[in-house]
Amino acid sequence: MKLKDILAAEYKNVYSKTILSLAKTENNETIEKIISLWTTVRKKDKQIPITYVREDATLYNRFLQAVTNENLAYTQEDITLFSIKTEEYIGTDMHSYIGQMLSALVNFHHQKTNTNTEYVLVTEHLQEKLLFLCKDNSANVLVQGNAGYGACGYMREGNVRITGNTLNPMGVNLISGTIEIFGDANDIGPSMKSGKIIVHKNASYVGNNMEGGMIVIHKNASCVGREMKNGTIIINGNIDDAIGKDMTGGEIYVNGENCIISDSIKGGDIYHKGTKVYSK
């Protein structure tokens, strides 16, 4: 049985080492075309240093434009296969651009098909941290592993589930949709406009400069609601420092034992175990 047949049969299941091994060894003409386009675009933009790409995600736009111009024909399973094959580029200068290319492939395919079927991106085998995964996303996506830095930035709609951890920033300027993180998370929802972010474990830097939407942290958190303007934050565990530093609006609900309010809070509402403890 070919790998694509296995993926079609087990598309939403956890991928085994056997499947990962098959993906690394099986020849696939479509995947080779994707890899060729990916590496060619990067070679043309060698003048863009990695530090600049980390800040701006410029190459994401180049990758998306290249995929659009080529009008590549590929399936959701091909995107999954590419996510697995990228392990071969760990340790090279291409590893920093895996996330951007995966984002471009998902967004282009979703624009053409408008499918509600979940895209599966396998990252659990990657040793290096990704950049800008699910950027500008509007699809339903399962990330099987860690999502790295800058995931789900400017997300427009859809649902993204991440089985591992995320690093800063996560969901920056979130416009709409739901992000669910089953691991730990750092710098959640900065400047988010709307939508919902759920973290099942611990989180730090939650809702900084938040303008709308909802964030739910099921365990412990720190640095909550700094410069928050609007929206709702729910912390079901403890907070180990003062909350609401320079906060001007919105609501924070703390259901754990600790609820220390910052001396520099300027507005908004704070609730502790269902009781309003600050309002202005």
Secondary structure per residue as TSV (DSSP state, phi and psi in degrees):
chain	resnum	aa	ss	phi	psi
A	1	M	-	360.0	133.9
A	2	K	-	-75.7	156.9
A	3	L	H	-59.7	-40.4
A	4	K	H	-62.3	-33.1
A	5	D	H	-67.7	-39.1
A	6	I	H	-64.7	-43.5
A	7	L	H	-62.3	-39.6
A	8	A	H	-64.5	-36.0
A	9	A	H	-78.1	-31.8
A	10	E	S	-120.6	34.7
A	11	Y	T	-58.5	-34.5
A	12	K	T	-103.3	6.1
A	13	N	S	-88.8	164.2
A	14	V	-	-67.4	136.3
A	15	Y	-	-83.0	132.2
A	16	S	-	-85.9	168.2
A	17	K	H	-62.2	-31.1
A	18	T	H	-63.6	-44.1
A	19	I	H	-65.4	-43.1
A	20	L	H	-59.9	-42.7
A	21	S	H	-64.2	-42.3
A	22	L	H	-61.4	-42.2
A	23	A	H	-63.2	-33.9
A	24	K	H	-74.6	-25.9
A	25	T	H	-105.2	-24.4
A	26	E	S	-75.5	133.4
A	27	N	-	-78.7	137.0
A	28	N	-	-146.4	116.7
A	29	E	H	-63.6	-39.5
A	30	T	H	-64.0	-44.1
A	31	I	H	-63.1	-38.9
A	32	E	H	-63.2	-37.1
A	33	K	H	-66.1	-41.0
A	34	I	H	-64.0	-44.6
A	35	I	H	-64.4	-41.0
A	36	S	H	-61.7	-44.6
A	37	L	H	-64.4	-43.7
A	38	W	H	-58.2	-50.5
A	39	T	H	-71.9	-33.4
A	40	T	H	-65.3	-44.0
A	41	V	H	-62.1	-42.9
A	42	R	H	-64.5	-40.6
A	43	K	H	-62.6	-35.0
A	44	K	H	-69.9	-22.1
A	45	D	T	-113.6	32.4
A	46	K	T	-59.4	-23.7
A	47	Q	T	-71.2	-15.3
A	48	I	S	-84.5	110.5
A	49	P	-	-70.6	155.6
A	50	I	H	-58.9	-38.0
A	51	T	H	-60.7	-36.8
A	52	Y	H	-69.5	-41.4
A	53	V	H	-63.5	-38.1
A	54	R	H	-58.3	-36.5
A	55	E	H	-84.3	-32.1
A	56	D	H	-117.2	-19.3
A	57	A	-	57.3	31.2
A	58	T	H	-56.2	-40.7
A	59	L	H	-68.4	-24.0
A	60	Y	H	-56.2	-47.2
A	61	N	H	-64.1	-35.6
A	62	R	H	-67.5	-42.3
A	63	F	H	-63.7	-44.5
A	64	L	H	-62.8	-41.6
A	65	Q	H	-64.5	-40.0
A	66	A	H	-66.0	-43.4
A	67	V	H	-63.3	-39.9
A	68	T	H	-65.9	-45.8
A	69	N	H	-62.7	-39.8
A	70	E	H	-75.7	-19.0
A	71	N	T	50.1	50.0
A	72	L	-	-59.8	137.8
A	73	A	-	-100.8	116.6
A	74	Y	-	-154.7	164.2
A	75	T	-	-107.8	173.1
A	76	Q	H	-61.6	-38.8
A	77	E	H	-63.4	-34.0
A	78	D	H	-63.7	-37.7
A	79	I	H	-64.0	-41.9
A	80	T	H	-60.8	-44.8
A	81	L	H	-61.0	-42.1
A	82	F	H	-62.0	-41.1
A	83	S	H	-60.2	-33.2
A	84	I	H	-76.7	-42.1
A	85	K	H	-65.7	-21.9
A	86	T	G	-65.3	-13.7
A	87	E	G	-57.9	-27.4
A	88	E	G	-64.4	-17.0
A	89	Y	G	-103.1	3.7
A	90	I	T	-64.1	134.7
A	91	G	T	93.5	-8.7
A	92	T	S	-104.9	173.7
A	93	D	T	-74.3	-1.6
A	94	M	T	-83.5	-17.6
A	95	H	G	-63.6	-26.5
A	96	S	G	-72.3	-7.9
A	97	Y	G	-117.7	11.0
A	98	I	H	-64.8	-46.7
A	99	G	H	-61.1	-43.0
A	100	Q	H	-62.9	-41.7
A	101	M	H	-68.8	-40.7
A	102	L	H	-61.4	-40.5
A	103	S	H	-61.8	-43.8
A	104	A	H	-63.5	-42.8
A	105	L	H	-63.9	-44.8
A	106	V	H	-64.5	-47.0
A	107	N	H	-65.6	-40.8
A	108	F	H	-65.6	-45.5
A	109	H	H	-63.1	-41.4
A	110	H	H	-68.7	-36.0
A	111	Q	H	-62.0	-36.1
A	112	K	H	-78.5	-36.7
A	113	T	H	-106.1	-26.8
A	114	N	-	54.2	34.1
A	115	T	-	-73.2	148.0
A	116	N	-	-94.8	-6.6
A	117	T	S	-65.7	139.9
A	118	E	-	-72.6	129.3
A	119	Y	E	-79.0	140.8
A	120	V	E	-116.3	118.4
A	121	L	E	-112.0	116.6
A	122	V	E	-93.1	117.3
A	123	T	-	-124.8	-2.9
A	124	E	T	-65.5	-18.3
A	125	H	T	-92.8	-7.0
A	126	L	-	-85.1	129.7
A	127	Q	-	-82.6	-30.1
A	128	E	S	-89.2	153.2
A	129	K	-	-81.1	137.2
A	130	L	-	-82.3	165.9
A	131	L	B	-127.1	134.4
A	132	F	S	57.7	41.3
A	133	L	T	-72.0	140.6
A	134	C	T	60.3	32.4
A	135	K	T	-67.2	139.2
A	136	D	T	55.4	27.8
A	137	N	-	-68.1	144.0
A	138	S	-	-135.5	10.3
A	139	A	S	-107.4	173.1
A	140	N	-	-90.8	123.5
A	141	V	E	-134.4	137.4
A	142	L	E	-110.3	120.0
A	143	V	E	-98.7	111.4
A	144	Q	E	-89.9	82.7
A	145	G	S	137.3	-160.5
A	146	N	-	-79.9	152.9
A	147	A	-	-104.5	-10.8
A	148	G	E	75.6	-151.3
A	149	Y	E	-90.3	141.5
A	150	G	S	69.1	24.4
A	151	A	T	-70.5	147.7
A	152	C	T	61.3	26.0
A	153	G	T	-66.3	135.7
A	154	Y	T	57.3	29.9
A	155	M	-	-60.6	136.3
A	156	R	-	-99.2	-36.9
A	157	E	S	-171.6	-174.9
A	158	G	S	90.6	-178.6
A	159	N	E	-126.8	128.2
A	160	V	E	-117.3	124.8
A	161	R	E	-112.8	129.5
A	162	I	E	-121.5	117.9
A	163	T	S	-78.8	-19.5
A	164	G	S	-106.9	-146.2
A	165	N	-	-99.1	164.4
A	166	T	E	-132.0	153.9
A	167	L	E	-119.3	170.6
A	168	N	S	-69.5	147.2
A	169	P	S	-87.8	149.8
A	170	M	B	-110.0	122.4
A	171	G	S	70.7	32.7
A	172	V	T	-61.5	134.1
A	173	N	T	54.9	35.7
A	174	L	-	-55.4	127.2
A	175	I	-	-95.5	-41.6
A	176	S	S	-166.4	171.4
A	177	G	S	98.9	179.2
A	178	T	E	-126.5	133.2
A	179	I	E	-117.0	127.1
A	180	E	E	-121.9	121.9
A	181	I	E	-115.9	121.9
A	182	F	S	-92.2	-6.3
A	183	G	S	-108.0	-152.9
A	184	D	-	-88.0	159.3
A	185	A	E	-142.9	152.2
A	186	N	E	-132.7	134.2
A	187	D	E	59.4	73.8
A	188	I	E	-96.4	124.8
A	189	G	-	63.7	36.9
A	190	P	T	-63.9	131.0
A	191	S	T	59.0	21.8
A	192	M	-	-64.5	145.2
A	193	K	-	-97.2	-40.1
A	194	S	S	-160.3	-168.3
A	195	G	-	86.5	-171.0
A	196	K	E	-143.0	136.9
A	197	I	E	-123.9	127.6
A	198	I	E	-119.3	127.7
A	199	V	E	-118.9	122.1
A	200	H	S	-83.2	-17.3
A	201	K	S	-115.5	-137.6
A	202	N	-	-92.8	158.2
A	203	A	E	-147.8	149.7
A	204	S	E	-128.1	154.1
A	205	Y	E	53.2	77.3
A	206	V	E	-107.9	119.1
A	207	G	S	70.4	31.7
A	208	N	T	-64.4	128.5
A	209	N	T	58.9	28.2
A	210	M	-	-65.9	136.9
A	211	E	-	-113.3	-11.3
A	212	G	S	176.1	176.0
A	213	G	S	87.4	-166.6
A	214	M	E	-138.2	139.5
A	215	I	E	-123.9	130.5
A	216	V	E	-122.2	122.6
A	217	I	E	-112.8	119.7
A	218	H	S	-81.9	-20.3
A	219	K	S	-117.8	-136.1
A	220	N	-	-88.8	160.4
A	221	A	E	-148.1	163.1
A	222	S	E	-144.3	159.6
A	223	C	E	52.5	63.3
A	224	V	E	-101.8	129.9
A	225	G	S	71.2	28.0
A	226	R	T	-69.4	127.6
A	227	E	T	55.0	28.3
A	228	M	-	-66.2	136.5
A	229	K	-	-109.5	-33.8
A	230	N	S	-164.4	175.6
A	231	G	S	98.6	-174.0
A	232	T	E	-132.8	132.9
A	233	I	E	-122.0	130.0
A	234	I	E	-120.2	122.4
A	235	I	E	-114.7	113.9
A	236	N	S	-86.9	-13.1
A	237	G	S	-106.7	-153.8
A	238	N	-	-91.9	157.3
A	239	I	B	-119.8	125.3
A	240	D	-	-93.4	8.0
A	241	D	S	-147.9	179.6
A	242	A	-	-69.5	140.0
A	243	I	B	-104.5	156.9
A	244	G	-	76.7	28.5
A	245	K	T	-60.7	120.6
A	246	D	T	59.1	22.4
A	247	M	-	-69.4	138.6
A	248	T	-	-118.8	-14.6
A	249	G	S	-167.0	174.0
A	250	G	-	96.1	-177.2
A	251	E	E	-130.8	136.9
A	252	I	E	-124.3	126.3
A	253	Y	E	-111.7	122.4
A	254	V	E	-113.7	119.5
A	255	N	-	-106.5	-1.8
A	256	G	S	-86.0	-168.3
A	257	E	S	-78.2	-35.9
A	258	N	-	-96.1	137.3
A	259	C	-	-151.3	82.1
A	260	I	-	-99.1	123.0
A	261	I	B	-94.7	134.9
A	262	S	-	-63.9	143.3
A	263	D	T	-67.3	-19.8
A	264	S	T	-99.1	11.2
A	265	I	-	-64.0	142.7
A	266	K	-	-119.5	-18.2
A	267	G	S	-175.4	178.3
A	268	G	-	99.3	-175.4
A	269	D	E	-126.4	137.4
A	270	I	E	-122.1	130.6
A	271	Y	E	-119.2	138.6
A	272	H	E	-124.1	114.2
A	273	K	T	52.6	42.9
A	274	G	T	89.9	-9.6
A	275	T	E	-104.1	131.5
A	276	K	E	-72.8	122.6
A	277	V	E	-113.1	-8.9
A	278	Y	E	-154.9	138.6
A	279	S	E	-155.6	136.3
A	280	K	-	-156.4	360.0
